[in-house]
């Protein structure tokens, strides 16, 4: 029984060690989060620029 358990754990350990799906999902998650941060930064900067443009237009009217 102990030999079977050792063999089973060894096979599962190797299988889990060689499985790259989790690493790939983690990489895609990091890329998506970096893209989201970049979009938020760009949109907030454009929002500030538009606010100043509309404020100056309102002042000129």
N, C-alpha and C positions, 0 to 999 in steps of 0.2 A: 504494500500500500504506500509506503514512504517513497519507494522508487517511482511509482506512478505519479505521485504528487510533485516530486522534484522534476520529473520529465515534463509534466503539464506546465509547471511554473516556468521552466526554462523555455519551452516553446512559446508560451504566451508573452514572456518577457522579451524574447527576440522579436516577436510579431509587433508588440507595442513599440519597441525601440526603432524598428524599421518603418513604422507607419508615419508618413510625411503629411498626411491630410491635416492634422492639427496645426502643424507649422505653417502650411499654406494658408489656412483659414486665418491664422494670427497675422500673417503678412498682409493679407487682403484687408483685414480689419484696421491695421495700422495705416495702410495707404488711404483707406476711406476716411479715417479720422483726420489725417493730414489734409486731405482735400476739403473736408468740411471746415476745418479751421481756416484754411486759405479763403474759402468762399465767404465765411463770416467776416473775416478781416476786410475783404474787398467790398462787400456789401455795406459794411458800416462806414468805410471811407467814402464810398459813393453817396451814401445817405447824408453824411456831413457836408459834402460838396453841394448836394442838391438843396440842403437846408439853407446854406449861405446864398446860393443863387436865388432861391425863392424869397428870401428875406430882402435881398437887394432889389428884386423886382417889386416887391410889396412897398418898399420905401420909395421907389421911383413913381409908383402910381399915386 
